[in-house]
């Protein structure tokens, strides 16, 4: 009876019987990347991925499998078939929480504790400004936190605390945002659209010794960044647990070596907001199970006079260095970030019809 009652909970909160049933319900092929696609509560053959996802995945794999790619954690995960994949059509993130809950449940199982997930966002017709991707990244992360089904989300540290790390459904994760607006920091440019990489902290723990992977291994990643990128390692990069290190500053970097502001765009949710949000995500999940049309959340940005993330007037952007030849890089000159977001949202309010710690 208990297994039936707690089946909707993250695996870390479920009874052993429910967790064992979830473990036997999945069948992933390390040699078939599409078998490891997650869409809400569906996985593998139950998913019908959009046509654009093939090219986005191919570009990511080409980068990550290169022998000189800096983050060998990511390379090994891709090579061993230890990557899961999600996707977001247009700017519609209403199904992202269900996708991340499924991933969190899998990451809580012993055989998937080394798995990451890459969430691909549908490429825009024209790549956006760096600040526009930054706004959307923090919007998506805030949305996930606001609807997190884990009650402990109300009691997390503030992002300004050295022990804070993003978590969802009880799983702590280091988050990397890659997007096509990176022109000299090539390690953060993985294709024609934004890509979010979620790496559970268990990825950085040795399965034999049960100790955190040594600093020397992580220092090797930093050294490889110096040859892969056309700029030195970002000054905000650090190691979890070190005095003065803040994880959120490493999630979305500037393309220049400019430190992040002291104030994190991510806001810790309040209990009342959490209860309302949890009810909303539960209703959305039920609607997906019934295969009914769910209302889709669209990102409609506020257009302030000054960009609250960068402190720059909209339309202002620091000059960048020379471009590396690449099919998914683009000219420096771009429209304003707010204009781009307004153009990306359909005027009639409908959704789009098409589709390592380093």
Number of C-alpha atoms within 10 A of each C-alpha: 7 11 15 10 11 15 17 15 18 22 26 18 17 18 16 13 14 20 23 14 12 15 18 8 8 12 12 17 12 15 13 11 17 20 19 24 26 27 24 22 18 16 23 21 14 12 16 13 19 13 10 15 20 11 12 20 20 13 16 18 17 12 18 23 16 11 9 14 21 24 19 21 21 24 21 14 19 21 14 12 16 23 23 26 24 24 24 23 20 20 22 20 19 21 21 21 27 24 23 23 25 20 28 26 23 22 23 23 16 10 11 19 20 22 23 28 25 21 23 25 24 23 24 14 9 13 22 25 24 20 23 21 22 21 20 17 21 19 16 19 20 18 17 24 23 25 24 26 25 20 14 12 22 18 11 16 14 15 20 17 14 17 16 18 20 24 23 24 27 22 22 17 20 23 25 22 22 26 30 23 27 22 27 20 23 23 21 22 23 26 25 27 24 27 28 25 24 24 26 25 20 22 23 19 16 13 14 6 8 10 11 13 15 11 10 9 11 19 14 13 20 20 13 18 23 15 14 16 18 17 17 16 19 20 14 19 19 20 17 17 12 10 10 12 19 24 24 24 22 23 22 20 24 19 20 19 14 11 14 17 11 9 11 15 18 17 14 16 19 12 14 9 12 20 16 12 20 17 12 12 20 15 12 21 19 12 14 17 11 9 9 10 9 14 12 15 14 16 18 13 17 10 13 10 9 13 19 13 16 17 10 14 13 20 16 17 16 9 10 12 13 10 15 13 9 9 9 17 19 19 9 16 10 16 15 17 23 22 15 18 21 15 10 18 19 13 9 6 10 13 18 14 8 10 16 21 25 25
